[in-house]
């Protein structure tokens, strides 16, 4: 098929990109996309299972099947969602420059490199770019003089400038802070804010005193906050006060808490959820399973519960800490035990939540930085009436090989949803776990 395509680039997709986002093939505007046959072979190995990567593999195979219809995959086939781009499967994985010989291994990565190199020979007038989430593969491509890029869709450009949810305003007039304490509120213009962000938090200070406040988009006021406890878990700093307020605020349906280890993200989320559990049918506490050494949990000994317990233990630790605030005779202590037994409180891997209806549920997702943007979207779009979702995580502590601080689902969510009236975000800075934990965070 002859085409006037000198200006169009050819993007060669690696398996990692497709497992990150099955719809990635439609994200290259009017450029063409090539899929090496080795990628389809690898996807065939991933199609069985209940994990996200298995779902992504199956969805991509369905997309290709639908688009190809009666055509053969070795021809350029139009991509319906793009602006004129086409795709095809590259069968030829041989080129004058043979990656298998250079790297002395016939592994799939090297065959994918050869497929890209063969396109460079076949289309000398067009720019061929290998797209991969695998840093090592990109480095190998560049060593072969082949252009390589990360998949940029859903990637945050300025992670350091990511929305924090908190502003500090110094040198305020004592009259304004007095008004906050007397009336409980002031207007945004009183503190010099022209376009206030819904549910944004403020630390307001002058030389003598200070106040904590939040902008309420419904009343259009800056309202003073007081420290609130939940299940005897009391906030220890301003950020924790804000986090507790966001979770307990019935008008906020989506909360993100970002912060390093020891800042109290999971503990605050769980305590605040338990405090209001009468408002929900269930409280779900989930986290993605990131297999050790990238081996599936099937490698672990024992039945399914034994395999999963090591991953869920941090969640149980937080629950036990909350329970330890009471004696065994207290009704709150018994309530937590009863909630677990009656499945009013459910602690499960995230994969087990998939497919369930989450109406009238308070849903806490821990370690959300290990999710892709597409996984985060899938979770939120499943929320029914009366559901509140809380994502917690540390964007700098990622355990999956193809995500980083810029491309993980938590960063993506914070960047895209900021300024919405039913959303609140708090970045927790100060570690409160222990003096020893703070020492490690600060000096090691």
C-alpha positions, 0 to 999 in steps of 0.5 A: 500500500503506497502512501505519502508518509514522509512526515509520519513517524513509525512508533514500534511498541514494546510489550511493556507499553501494552501491559501499561495501557492496552489503548496505547496504540491509539495515542500517537496522533496521525503517526503509524504504529508497528507491533513486532510479532514477538510482542504478540507472542509475549502477550499470549503468555500474559493473557491468562490470569486475574492480574491487571497485566492479564486484563491489559493483554486480553483487551489489546488482543481484542482491539487488534482483532477488531481493527484487523477484521478481514485484513491481514496484519502484515498490511497497514490497517487504519487506526479508527481512534487516531487522526489518520494513523495506521498499524501493522504487525512486523513479521521481519525480525532480521536486519543487517545490524543483528541485536541477537548477535551483538548482545549474544542472546536470542531473547525477546527484547533483542528480536523486538530491537531487530524488528525496529531496525528492519523498519529503519531499513525498509523506510529510510525516509521515515523516523522509526522510534522504539517506545518502551517502559523498559529503561534497559531496552531503551538504552540498548536501542540507543546503543544501536543508534535507534531512537527510543522513548518512554511512553509519555501518555499519562506521564507528569512533566513536573513531579516536583511541582505536583499539587500539594493541597496546602498553602502557608500564608504568613504575616496575616493581620491579627484581625483576620485570624481573630475573625476566624476564631470568633466567626469560624470563617473569613472570605478568600479575599481577606487572606489575599486569595483571588481564585480559591481551589475547592477543599484547599487547605491553609496554614494561616500565621502572624507573629503571635498566633496561627490557624488552620483553615480550608476553603469550602466551595459550597459556602465560598468561605475559608473555614477554620479547622479544629483538630479531630480524633478518630478511634483515638488516633489524634493528628500530630501536625497540621498536615494530619489535621487536614488529612483527617478533615478530608476523609471525614468530610462527607462532601468530598468523595475522592481523597489522595494522601501522598507522603513518605513512609511514617507520615501516617497516611494509611493509619489516618485513612483507616481510623477516619474510615472506621469512625464513619463506617456507619455511613457505609455498607462496607469499608474496603482496605486494599493494596496492589500485590507487587510480587517479590523479585517479580515472581508470581505469588504462586511461588509462595508456599501454602494456600491462597490465604498464606500466600497473600498474608505477607502482602496484607500484613502492613494493613493488619498492623495499622488495624492492630495499632488502632485496636490497641488504643482500647482495652479488650473489654471496650466495645470499640475493640470488639467492634473492630473484631466483629467488623472483620468477621462480618465483612463490614471491614474487608482487607483484600488484595486489589485484584480481588476487588476487581469486578465487585460493585462498590456502592455505599463503600469507603474504599481505601487503596494503599500503595497507590503509586504501584498502580498505572493511570489506567488502573486508577481510572478503572477503580474510580469508574467503578464507584457507585452512589454513596462511595468514597475512595481514598488513595494513599502512597509515596510516589518516590517509593515504587516497586513495579519495574515499569512505573516511576514518579512521573508515570504512576497512577497516584501522580497522574490522579493528583495532577488531573483531578486537582481543583475539583469540588468533590476532591481533596489532596494532602501531601504529608511531609513530617514523619510521625512514626518514631524518632528512629524512623525520622532519622532514617528518612532524613539522613540515610 
